[in-house]
Amino acid sequence: MRQATNTYSLKNKKPVNLAQVLLLFLSLIIISGYIFYQLIPKKDDNFTFFSNQTKTVYLLLSKENESYLNKINLSIDAYEDSIQELKKKFALIKVNAKIINEDDISSLKKDDILIAFNIYSISSDTLQKIKKFLNRGGNFIFNYHFAYFIDDQFVKAKTIESLTGLKYFSESLPKNQSECNFFVPKILSPLTLGNNGKREDLVMYSNDTLPLFYSKNIPDAILTNWEITSTPILNNTIIPINYAGVIWHGFYGKGRWFYFSFPSYVFLDMPINRFKKFFNNIFNYLNNIVIAKYPFLYSKNAVFISEDTEYKYTNMINFAALGQKYHIPVTLFCVAKLALQHPQLTKQASEFPYVEIGSHSYSHTKILGQPLKKVIMEIEGSKEILEKIIGKKIYGFRPPREEIDKPMENELRKAGYKYVMEKTKPYLLPEFEYDNLVTLPRHGTDDYIYLINLDWNKTQILHKIIQETNMLTSLNALYTLSVHTHLLSYKSNLSVTKHYFDYLTAHKNIHPYKGIELANITKWKKNIIITTQKFNKNIFIFIINENNINIKNFTFRIYWANKNGINILPEMTNVKIKIIENNKERKFTDVRILDLKPNSKISLIMSADD
């Protein structure tokens, strides 16, 4: 068995010293350059400055765990190799990982970071050392079936429960269930900022299981299926989102903990850029004030409800009227050829304030790979026809067959479209997937699938729509509901949509938007830059609106994990702010700027209680 490694002044009438002058000049350049760099906008959801200097973490190579592995005839070398591989991976992201054993835990200081991966068995003495380390302000990152054995006694997840407050629920077998192959982050989580909520692979080996826990808070990441529409099924039941977590963070005493329910090889298998982003977010969260814009500028979550207005075209007025009645924005993607046959009906629907008309092509036939003349007619031609009928601009395009290629993309830009909605996407928020075109990601199950898989059972369909809405909006993601004129907008099927609108009306925290509103929000949010600058004991938060319009109710979140509390005041009296939430348990504050003038810059002064 391998051994574990421990680890000026110028006076009048005196000659000028040229070297001193040059040194002073050089010093001024360096200082000015640093300040200038700090004021450069960081175009990311994680805005605090993060230096490239080497950081240190402590990797626990447990002698007690090795003793346990030896007893059950498992490879000690494999365990030690995994720790060495983690050390190498940390080195690639400029993190100095020092390997220590149980005897060294007591010497760790406040704000140190202890990582305990793949440790199944420890002593009660070691557990007390870890708790004392947390109580004095340490940071603990651990995973999987941590300390399922204490003093050789099987205690299952009781140790994890005692450290985290999570409640053990069950074990999941992702390998045997095709819908459990990914984990998806919560957008407003300090651990997953800056990746637009993109899903990550979660490949489990052999018969490895994932422990599942109940959490009163939404986890930082959850198990999900390929389409990001539901959590895993266990005992023939979809697991509620509060039971489906794989990543959590929280507080213990004066310390902070991070728990991952998967084995360390998931981290080892991660591409280095994802690994770096993940741990840099953790280190940043532990050492800095972290600021994140609300995903939808003013709100934490959103839904997009649209109709493919094609066969049984005349049903579109029923869907449009329903949106208007409930004051719920809806978007109708109309087939222009059919709109020509029903111009008055199309114009009538467009005149409802809560209705947006988009294009679903000219003929609803294949565009991909067709001659340029047809591509132009389907994209630009449909837009011109619809605009002439309704007397308004058309901004959104939904391609037949959900397909877009480069020639189509070029024509969409030329025609003046601002957004598209196509097939299922791996990211959770609207994104500039194509230059100057916002893509609204489709995640919600299409009503074709509902009606086939659920055998036209309206109660089950409504339940599934609400379940998907809850899951995605809990992650601050965009939920999309796509219906068709000949399916959920047809005859009595419209009642499902009606009951869903009843649900949305009762849940004011869920915000429906038209497609053009989401496209504009995405653009405006990108053009609002936040930077921070520390000055003495205060931190200045600079908010720069690079848009040519007023932005009302711009909202962002401040995480202050290493502080006891914060106070925020605008530097200028004409700047109005509102504290939306000040969560002392989770240590974050949500701030709303009531009015951001066009092309303006404001500053807030933040003081912190250490």
C-alpha positions as CSV (number, residue, x, y, z in Angstrom):
1,M,0.0,0.0,0.0
2,R,1.3,3.4,-0.9
3,Q,2.0,5.9,1.8
4,A,-0.4,8.9,2.0
5,T,1.5,12.3,1.4
6,N,1.2,15.0,4.1
7,T,1.4,17.2,3.7
8,Y,8.9,60.1,-3.0
9,S,9.5,62.5,-2.6
10,L,11.5,65.1,-4.6
11,K,13.1,67.8,-2.6
12,N,13.7,71.3,-4.0
13,K,17.2,72.1,-5.2
14,K,18.3,68.4,-5.2
15,P,19.2,66.5,-8.4
16,V,16.3,64.4,-9.8
17,N,17.0,60.7,-9.4
18,L,15.9,59.3,-12.9
19,A,15.6,55.7,-11.6
20,Q,13.2,56.8,-8.9
21,V,11.1,58.8,-11.3
22,L,10.9,55.8,-13.7
23,L,10.0,53.5,-10.8
24,L,7.2,55.8,-9.7
25,F,5.9,56.1,-13.3
26,L,6.0,52.4,-13.7
27,S,4.1,51.9,-10.4
28,L,1.4,54.3,-11.4
29,I,1.0,52.5,-14.7
30,I,0.6,49.1,-12.9
31,I,-1.9,50.5,-10.4
32,S,-3.9,52.3,-13.0
33,G,-3.9,49.2,-15.2
34,Y,-5.3,47.1,-12.3
35,I,-8.0,49.6,-11.5
36,F,-8.9,49.9,-15.2
37,Y,-9.1,46.1,-15.5
38,Q,-11.4,45.9,-12.5
39,L,-13.8,48.4,-14.2
40,I,-13.9,46.4,-17.4
41,P,-17.3,44.7,-17.6
42,K,-17.2,41.0,-17.1
43,K,-19.8,39.6,-19.5
44,D,-20.8,36.6,-17.5
45,D,-23.4,35.8,-14.9
46,N,-20.6,35.6,-12.3
47,F,-19.3,39.1,-12.2
48,T,-16.9,39.2,-9.2
49,F,-13.2,39.4,-10.1
50,F,-11.5,36.0,-9.8
51,S,-7.7,36.0,-9.8
52,N,-5.6,33.4,-11.5
53,Q,-3.3,33.0,-8.5
54,T,-2.9,29.5,-7.2
55,K,-5.4,28.4,-4.6
56,T,-5.1,25.6,-2.1
57,V,-7.4,22.7,-1.2
58,Y,-6.8,19.8,1.1
59,L,-7.6,16.3,-0.2
60,L,-8.3,13.8,2.5
61,L,-6.7,10.4,1.9
62,S,-8.3,8.4,4.7
63,K,-6.4,5.7,6.4
64,E,-9.7,4.6,8.1
65,N,-11.3,4.3,4.7
66,E,-8.4,2.2,3.4
67,S,-8.8,-0.1,6.4
68,Y,-12.5,-0.5,5.5
69,L,-11.7,-1.2,1.8
70,N,-9.2,-3.8,2.9
71,K,-11.8,-5.6,5.0
72,I,-14.2,-5.9,2.1
73,N,-11.5,-6.9,-0.4
74,L,-11.8,-3.8,-2.5
75,S,-8.8,-2.1,-4.1
76,I,-6.9,0.4,-2.0
77,D,-4.8,1.3,-5.0
78,A,-7.9,2.3,-7.0
79,Y,-9.0,4.6,-4.1
80,E,-5.5,6.2,-3.8
81,D,-5.3,6.5,-7.6
82,S,-8.5,8.5,-7.7
83,I,-7.2,10.9,-5.1
84,Q,-4.0,11.4,-7.1
85,E,-6.0,11.9,-10.3
86,L,-8.1,14.6,-8.6
87,K,-4.9,16.3,-7.5
88,K,-3.6,16.3,-11.1
89,K,-6.9,17.7,-12.3
90,F,-6.8,20.5,-9.8
91,A,-3.3,21.3,-10.9
92,L,-4.6,21.8,-14.4
93,I,-6.9,24.6,-13.2
94,K,-4.1,26.1,-11.0
95,V,-5.3,24.8,-7.7
96,N,-2.7,23.4,-5.3
97,A,-4.2,20.2,-3.9
98,K,-2.4,19.0,-0.8
99,I,-3.0,15.4,0.3
100,I,-3.6,15.0,4.1
101,N,-4.9,12.3,6.4
102,E,-7.2,12.3,9.4
103,D,-4.5,13.5,11.8
104,D,-4.1,16.8,9.9
105,I,-7.8,17.9,10.0
106,S,-7.4,19.5,13.4
107,S,-4.7,21.9,12.1
108,L,-6.9,23.2,9.3
109,K,-7.8,26.9,9.7
110,K,-10.9,29.0,9.1
111,D,-11.7,29.3,5.4
112,D,-9.6,26.3,4.5
113,I,-11.2,23.9,2.0
114,L,-11.3,20.2,2.9
115,I,-12.3,17.7,0.2
116,A,-13.4,14.2,1.2
117,F,-14.2,12.1,-1.9
118,N,-15.3,8.4,-1.9
119,I,-14.9,8.0,1.8
120,Y,-17.3,5.3,2.9
121,S,-16.0,4.6,6.4
122,I,-14.5,6.9,9.1
123,S,-14.2,6.9,12.9
124,S,-16.5,9.0,15.2
125,D,-13.3,10.8,16.2
126,T,-12.7,11.9,12.6
127,L,-16.3,13.0,12.2
128,Q,-16.0,15.2,15.3
129,K,-12.8,16.7,13.8
130,I,-14.7,17.5,10.6
131,K,-17.6,19.1,12.6
132,K,-15.2,21.2,14.7
133,F,-13.5,22.3,11.5
134,L,-16.9,23.4,10.1
135,N,-17.8,25.1,13.3
136,R,-14.7,27.3,13.2
137,G,-15.5,28.4,9.7
138,G,-14.1,25.7,7.5
139,N,-15.4,24.6,4.1
140,F,-16.2,21.0,3.5
141,I,-16.7,19.4,0.0
142,F,-17.8,15.7,0.1
143,N,-19.7,13.2,-1.9
144,Y,-21.5,9.9,-2.5
145,H,-21.9,7.4,0.3
146,F,-19.9,9.5,2.7
147,A,-19.4,7.9,6.1
148,Y,-22.0,5.2,5.7
149,F,-19.9,3.3,8.3
150,I,-18.9,5.0,11.5
151,D,-16.5,3.0,13.8
152,D,-17.2,-0.1,11.5
153,Q,-21.0,0.3,12.2
154,F,-23.4,0.7,9.3
155,V,-25.2,4.0,9.8
156,K,-26.3,4.6,6.1
157,A,-26.9,8.3,5.4
158,K,-27.2,9.5,9.0
159,T,-23.8,11.3,8.8
160,I,-24.8,13.1,5.7
161,E,-28.1,14.0,7.3
162,S,-26.3,15.4,10.4
163,L,-24.0,17.6,8.4
164,T,-26.5,18.9,5.8
165,G,-30.0,18.7,7.2
166,L,-31.0,16.6,4.1
167,K,-33.3,13.7,4.7
168,Y,-32.4,10.3,3.2
169,F,-35.1,9.1,0.8
170,S,-33.9,6.2,-1.4
171,E,-31.3,4.9,-3.9
172,S,-31.6,5.5,-7.6
173,L,-30.2,3.4,-10.4
174,P,-29.5,5.7,-13.3
175,K,-27.7,3.0,-15.3
176,N,-31.0,1.0,-15.6
177,Q,-33.2,4.0,-16.4
178,S,-32.5,5.8,-19.7
179,E,-34.3,8.9,-18.4
180,C,-31.7,9.5,-15.6
181,N,-28.6,10.2,-17.7
182,F,-28.1,13.9,-17.0
183,F,-27.9,16.4,-14.2
184,V,-29.3,19.9,-14.8
185,P,-28.3,22.9,-12.7
186,K,-30.5,25.5,-11.1
187,I,-29.9,28.8,-12.8
188,L,-29.8,31.0,-9.7
189,S,-27.3,28.8,-7.9
190,P,-23.9,30.1,-6.9
191,L,-22.3,26.8,-7.9
192,T,-23.6,26.7,-11.5
193,L,-23.5,30.3,-12.6
194,G,-22.3,31.2,-16.1
195,N,-23.2,28.1,-18.2
196,N,-26.8,29.1,-19.0
197,G,-28.1,26.0,-17.3
198,K,-26.7,23.5,-19.8
199,R,-27.3,19.9,-18.8
200,E,-24.3,17.7,-18.0
201,D,-23.7,14.0,-18.6
202,L,-24.0,11.8,-15.5
203,V,-22.5,8.4,-16.5
204,M,-22.5,5.9,-13.7
205,Y,-20.4,2.7,-13.8
206,S,-21.2,-0.9,-12.9
207,N,-24.1,-1.1,-10.4
208,D,-23.3,2.2,-8.7
209,T,-26.3,3.9,-7.1
210,L,-27.1,7.5,-6.2
211,P,-28.4,8.3,-2.8
212,L,-31.5,10.5,-3.0
213,F,-32.5,13.0,-0.3
214,Y,-35.4,15.3,0.5
215,S,-34.4,19.0,0.6
216,K,-36.6,21.9,1.7
217,N,-34.6,24.0,-0.7
218,I,-34.4,23.4,-4.5
219,P,-31.1,21.5,-5.1
220,D,-28.3,23.1,-7.0
221,A,-28.7,20.4,-9.6
222,I,-31.2,17.6,-10.2
223,L,-31.4,14.3,-12.0
224,T,-33.3,14.7,-15.3
225,N,-34.1,12.9,-18.6
226,W,-32.8,13.6,-22.1
227,E,-35.4,16.2,-22.9
228,I,-35.1,18.0,-19.6
229,T,-38.8,17.5,-19.0
230,S,-38.9,15.4,-15.9
231,T,-37.1,13.9,-13.0
232,P,-36.5,10.1,-12.7
233,I,-39.1,7.5,-12.1
234,L,-38.8,5.5,-8.9
235,N,-41.4,2.8,-8.0
236,N,-43.5,3.9,-11.0
237,T,-43.7,7.5,-9.7
238,I,-41.9,10.6,-10.9
239,I,-39.7,11.8,-8.1
240,P,-40.6,15.4,-6.9
241,I,-37.9,17.9,-7.6
242,N,-37.1,18.3,-3.9
243,Y,-36.2,14.6,-3.9
244,A,-34.3,14.5,-7.2
245,G,-31.1,16.5,-6.3
246,V,-27.6,15.5,-6.9
247,I,-25.8,18.7,-5.8
248,W,-26.5,20.8,-2.7
249,H,-24.8,23.5,-0.7
250,G,-25.5,24.9,2.8
251,F,-24.1,26.0,6.2
252,Y,-23.0,24.2,9.3
253,G,-22.0,26.4,12.3
254,K,-19.7,29.1,10.9
255,G,-18.7,26.8,8.0
256,R,-20.1,26.0,4.6
257,W,-20.6,22.5,3.0
258,F,-21.1,21.2,-0.6
259,Y,-22.4,17.7,-1.1
260,F,-22.5,15.7,-4.4
261,S,-24.4,12.4,-4.4
262,F,-22.3,11.0,-7.3
263,P,-18.9,9.3,-7.2
264,S,-15.7,11.3,-7.8
265,Y,-15.2,9.7,-11.3
266,V,-18.0,12.0,-12.6
267,F,-15.6,14.9,-11.8
268,L,-12.7,13.1,-13.3
269,D,-14.6,12.4,-16.5
270,M,-15.7,16.1,-16.8
271,P,-14.0,18.1,-19.6
272,I,-11.5,20.4,-18.0
273,N,-13.3,23.6,-18.9
274,R,-16.5,22.4,-17.1
275,F,-14.4,21.1,-14.1
276,K,-12.7,24.5,-13.9
277,K,-15.9,26.5,-14.1
278,F,-17.5,24.4,-11.5
279,F,-14.8,24.6,-8.9
280,N,-14.0,28.3,-9.7
281,N,-17.6,29.0,-8.9
282,I,-17.2,27.2,-5.6
283,F,-14.0,29.0,-4.7
284,N,-15.5,32.4,-5.8
285,Y,-18.6,31.8,-3.7
286,L,-16.5,31.1,-0.7
287,N,-14.2,34.1,-1.0
288,N,-16.2,36.9,-2.7
289,I,-19.4,38.7,-3.0
290,V,-21.1,37.0,-6.0
291,I,-23.7,38.8,-8.2
292,A,-26.1,37.1,-10.7
293,K,-28.7,38.8,-12.9
294,Y,-32.2,37.4,-12.7
295,P,-32.6,34.9,-15.6
296,F,-35.4,36.9,-17.2
297,L,-34.3,40.4,-16.3
298,Y,-37.2,41.1,-14.0
299,S,-38.3,37.6,-13.0
300,K,-36.7,34.3,-11.9
301,N,-38.7,32.1,-14.2
302,A,-40.9,32.2,-17.3
303,V,-43.2,30.2,-19.6
304,F,-43.7,30.5,-23.3
305,I,-47.1,29.3,-24.7
306,S,-47.4,29.0,-28.4
307,E,-49.6,27.5,-31.0
308,D,-48.6,26.0,-34.4
309,T,-51.5,27.4,-36.4
310,E,-51.9,25.1,-39.3
311,Y,-54.4,22.3,-39.9
312,K,-57.9,23.2,-38.6
313,Y,-56.6,26.8,-38.9
314,T,-59.9,28.5,-37.7
315,N,-59.4,27.0,-34.2
316,M,-56.7,29.7,-33.7
317,I,-59.3,32.3,-32.7
318,N,-60.4,30.1,-29.8
319,F,-56.8,29.8,-28.5
320,A,-56.2,33.6,-29.0
321,A,-59.4,34.5,-27.3
322,L,-58.5,32.3,-24.3
323,G,-55.1,34.0,-23.9
324,Q,-56.9,37.4,-24.1
325,K,-59.6,36.4,-21.6
326,Y,-57.0,35.2,-19.0
327,H,-54.5,38.1,-19.7
328,I,-51.9,35.4,-20.5
329,P,-49.5,36.3,-23.4
330,V,-49.6,33.7,-26.2
331,T,-47.8,33.4,-29.6
332,L,-49.5,32.0,-32.7
333,F,-47.1,30.8,-35.4
334,C,-49.3,31.0,-38.5
335,V,-48.9,29.3,-41.8
336,A,-49.1,32.2,-44.3
337,K,-50.8,30.2,-47.0
338,L,-53.7,29.5,-44.7
339,A,-53.7,33.0,-43.3
340,L,-54.4,34.2,-46.9
341,Q,-57.5,32.0,-46.9
342,H,-58.6,33.4,-43.5
343,P,-57.3,37.0,-43.5
344,Q,-60.1,38.5,-41.3
345,L,-59.8,35.8,-38.7
346,T,-56.0,36.2,-38.6
347,K,-56.3,40.0,-38.2
348,Q,-58.9,39.6,-35.5
349,A,-56.6,37.4,-33.5
350,S,-53.7,39.8,-33.9
351,E,-55.7,42.7,-32.5
352,F,-55.9,41.0,-29.1
353,P,-53.2,42.8,-26.9
354,Y,-52.1,39.5,-25.3
355,V,-51.6,37.8,-28.7
356,E,-48.5,37.8,-30.9
357,I,-48.4,36.5,-34.4
358,G,-45.3,34.7,-35.7
359,S,-44.6,32.8,-38.9
360,H,-44.8,29.0,-39.3
361,S,-43.5,29.3,-42.9
362,Y,-45.6,29.9,-46.1
363,S,-46.7,26.3,-47.0
364,H,-45.7,24.2,-43.9
365,T,-43.6,22.0,-46.1
366,K,-39.9,21.0,-45.8
367,I,-37.5,24.0,-46.2
368,L,-34.2,22.4,-45.2
369,G,-32.1,21.7,-48.3
370,Q,-34.6,23.1,-50.8
371,P,-33.7,25.6,-53.6
372,L,-33.0,29.1,-52.5
373,K,-36.2,30.5,-54.2
374,K,-38.4,28.2,-52.0
375,V,-36.3,29.0,-48.9
376,I,-36.9,32.8,-49.5
377,M,-40.6,32.3,-50.1
378,E,-41.1,30.2,-47.0
379,I,-39.2,32.6,-44.7
380,E,-39.3,36.1,-46.2
381,G,-42.5,35.6,-48.2
382,S,-44.5,34.3,-45.2
383,K,-43.4,37.3,-43.2
384,E,-44.4,39.8,-45.8
385,I,-47.8,38.1,-46.3
386,L,-48.6,38.0,-42.5
387,E,-47.4,41.6,-42.0
388,K,-49.7,42.8,-44.8
389,I,-52.7,41.0,-43.3
390,I,-52.3,42.1,-39.7
391,G,-50.6,45.5,-40.3
392,K,-47.9,44.7,-37.7
393,K,-44.3,43.5,-37.7
394,I,-43.6,39.7,-37.5
395,Y,-40.5,38.8,-35.3
396,G,-40.7,35.1,-34.6
397,F,-40.3,32.1,-36.8
398,R,-41.0,28.4,-36.1
399,P,-39.7,26.2,-38.8
400,P,-41.7,23.2,-40.0
401,R,-40.1,19.9,-38.9
402,E,-38.2,22.1,-36.4
403,E,-35.2,22.3,-38.7
404,I,-32.8,25.2,-39.4
405,D,-29.6,25.1,-41.5
406,K,-27.2,27.8,-42.6
407,P,-29.1,29.0,-45.7
408,M,-32.3,29.3,-43.6
409,E,-30.4,31.1,-40.9
410,N,-29.0,33.7,-43.4
411,E,-32.5,34.3,-44.8
412,L,-34.0,34.6,-41.3
413,R,-31.6,37.4,-40.6
414,K,-32.1,39.1,-43.9
415,A,-35.9,39.1,-43.4
416,G,-35.6,40.8,-40.0
417,Y,-36.7,38.1,-37.7
418,K,-35.5,38.5,-34.1
419,Y,-36.1,35.0,-32.7
420,V,-36.7,31.3,-33.6
421,M,-38.1,28.3,-31.9
422,E,-37.1,24.9,-33.1
423,K,-36.3,21.5,-31.6
424,T,-35.4,20.5,-28.0
425,K,-32.2,22.2,-26.7
426,P,-29.7,21.2,-24.0
427,Y,-29.8,24.7,-22.4
428,L,-32.5,26.2,-20.2
429,L,-32.6,29.9,-21.2
430,P,-33.1,31.8,-24.5
431,E,-29.7,32.1,-26.2
432,F,-28.0,33.7,-29.2
433,E,-27.4,30.3,-30.8
434,Y,-27.4,32.0,-34.2
435,D,-25.8,35.5,-34.8
436,N,-28.4,38.2,-34.0
437,L,-31.2,35.6,-33.6
438,V,-32.4,34.5,-30.2
439,T,-33.3,30.8,-29.9
440,L,-36.1,30.0,-27.5
441,P,-35.2,26.5,-26.3
442,R,-38.1,24.0,-26.5
443,H,-38.3,21.6,-23.5
444,G,-42.0,21.1,-22.9
445,T,-43.5,18.0,-24.3
446,D,-45.3,18.5,-27.6
447,D,-49.0,17.9,-27.5
448,Y,-48.6,15.2,-30.2
449,I,-46.7,13.2,-27.6
450,Y,-49.3,13.9,-24.9
451,L,-52.2,12.8,-27.0
452,I,-50.5,9.6,-28.1
453,N,-48.7,8.5,-24.9
454,L,-51.5,9.6,-22.6
455,D,-54.3,8.3,-24.8
456,W,-56.2,11.5,-24.9
457,N,-56.7,11.5,-21.2
458,K,-57.2,15.2,-20.4
459,T,-56.6,14.9,-16.6
460,Q,-53.3,13.2,-17.2
461,I,-52.3,15.6,-19.9
462,L,-53.0,18.6,-17.6
463,H,-51.2,17.0,-14.7
464,K,-48.1,16.4,-16.9
465,I,-48.1,20.0,-18.2
466,I,-48.3,21.3,-14.6
467,Q,-45.5,18.9,-13.5
468,E,-43.2,20.0,-16.3
469,T,-44.0,23.7,-15.5
470,N,-43.2,23.2,-11.8
471,M,-39.9,21.4,-12.5
472,L,-38.5,23.8,-15.1
473,T,-39.6,27.0,-13.3
474,S,-38.2,25.7,-10.0
475,L,-34.8,25.6,-11.8
476,N,-35.5,29.2,-13.1
477,A,-35.7,27.8,-16.6
478,L,-38.0,28.6,-19.5
479,Y,-40.9,26.2,-19.8
480,T,-42.4,26.0,-23.3
481,L,-45.9,24.6,-24.1
482,S,-46.5,24.0,-27.8
483,V,-50.0,23.2,-28.9
484,H,-51.6,22.7,-32.4
485,T,-54.8,24.0,-33.9
486,H,-55.9,20.4,-34.6
487,L,-54.9,19.0,-31.2
488,L,-55.1,20.8,-27.9
489,S,-56.8,23.8,-29.6
490,Y,-59.4,21.5,-31.1
491,K,-63.0,21.4,-29.8
492,S,-63.2,20.2,-26.2
493,N,-59.4,19.6,-26.0
494,L,-59.1,23.4,-25.5
495,S,-60.4,22.8,-21.9
496,V,-56.9,21.4,-21.0
497,T,-55.4,24.8,-22.0
498,K,-58.2,26.6,-20.1
499,H,-57.4,24.7,-16.9
500,Y,-53.7,25.3,-17.4
501,F,-54.4,29.0,-17.6
502,D,-56.4,28.7,-14.4
503,Y,-53.3,27.2,-12.8
504,L,-51.0,30.1,-14.1
505,T,-53.5,32.7,-12.9
506,A,-53.3,31.2,-9.4
507,H,-49.5,31.1,-9.4
508,K,-48.3,34.7,-9.8
509,N,-44.6,33.6,-9.4
510,I,-44.8,32.1,-12.9
511,H,-44.5,34.7,-15.7
512,P,-45.9,34.0,-19.2
513,Y,-44.3,36.0,-22.0
514,K,-44.7,36.5,-25.8
515,G,-41.8,35.3,-27.9
516,I,-40.7,38.8,-28.8
517,E,-40.7,39.8,-25.1
518,L,-38.4,36.9,-24.4
519,A,-36.1,37.8,-27.3
520,N,-36.0,41.5,-26.1
521,I,-35.3,40.4,-22.5
522,T,-32.4,38.2,-23.7
523,K,-30.9,41.1,-25.7
524,W,-31.4,43.8,-23.0
525,K,-30.1,41.5,-20.2
526,K,-26.9,40.9,-22.2
527,N,-26.4,44.6,-22.6
528,I,-26.6,45.3,-18.8
529,I,-23.2,44.9,-17.3
530,I,-22.3,44.6,-13.6
531,T,-18.9,45.1,-12.1
532,T,-17.6,45.4,-8.6
533,Q,-14.8,47.3,-7.0
534,K,-13.7,47.1,-3.4
535,F,-12.8,50.3,-1.6
536,N,-11.8,50.1,2.1
537,K,-14.5,48.2,3.8
538,N,-17.2,48.8,1.2
539,I,-17.8,47.3,-2.2
540,F,-19.1,49.5,-5.1
541,I,-21.5,47.7,-7.5
542,F,-21.5,49.4,-10.9
543,I,-24.5,48.7,-13.2
544,I,-24.1,49.9,-16.8
545,N,-27.1,50.0,-19.1
546,E,-25.8,49.8,-22.6
547,N,-29.3,49.7,-24.1
548,N,-30.9,52.6,-25.8
549,I,-34.1,52.3,-23.7
550,N,-35.2,52.6,-20.1
551,I,-35.1,49.3,-18.2
552,K,-37.7,49.0,-15.5
553,N,-37.3,46.7,-12.4
554,F,-34.0,45.2,-13.3
555,T,-33.3,42.6,-10.6
556,F,-30.2,40.8,-9.5
557,R,-29.1,38.5,-6.7
558,I,-26.1,39.0,-4.3
559,Y,-24.6,36.0,-2.6
560,W,-22.6,36.8,0.6
561,A,-21.7,33.3,2.0
562,N,-18.6,34.6,3.8
563,K,-20.4,37.5,5.5
564,N,-23.0,37.8,8.3
565,G,-25.1,40.2,6.4
566,I,-25.0,43.1,4.0
567,N,-26.4,46.6,3.6
568,I,-27.0,48.3,0.2
569,L,-27.5,52.0,-0.6
570,P,-27.5,53.9,-3.9
571,E,-24.6,56.3,-4.3
572,M,-27.0,58.9,-5.8
573,T,-30.3,59.9,-4.3
574,N,-32.2,59.8,-7.6
575,V,-31.5,56.1,-7.9
576,K,-34.4,54.0,-6.5
577,I,-33.8,50.5,-5.3
578,K,-35.9,47.9,-3.6
579,I,-34.9,44.8,-1.6
580,I,-37.1,42.0,-2.9
581,E,-35.7,39.3,-0.6
582,N,-33.1,39.2,2.1
583,N,-32.6,35.5,2.9
584,K,-30.4,35.2,6.0
585,E,-30.6,31.4,6.1
586,R,-29.3,30.9,2.5
587,K,-27.2,34.2,2.6
588,F,-28.4,36.0,-0.4
589,T,-30.2,39.3,-1.2
590,D,-32.3,40.1,-4.2
591,V,-32.1,43.8,-5.3
592,R,-34.4,45.6,-7.8
593,I,-33.4,48.8,-9.6
594,L,-36.7,50.5,-10.4
595,D,-35.4,52.5,-13.3
596,L,-32.2,52.3,-15.4
597,K,-31.9,55.2,-17.8
598,P,-30.7,54.5,-21.4
599,N,-26.9,54.3,-21.8
600,S,-26.4,55.1,-18.2
601,K,-24.2,53.9,-15.3
602,I,-25.2,53.9,-11.6
603,S,-23.4,52.7,-8.5
604,L,-24.5,51.1,-5.3
605,I,-22.5,51.0,-2.1
606,M,-22.5,47.8,-0.2
607,S,-21.2,47.3,3.3
608,A,-20.9,43.9,4.9
609,D,-21.1,42.6,8.4
610,D,-18.1,40.3,9.0
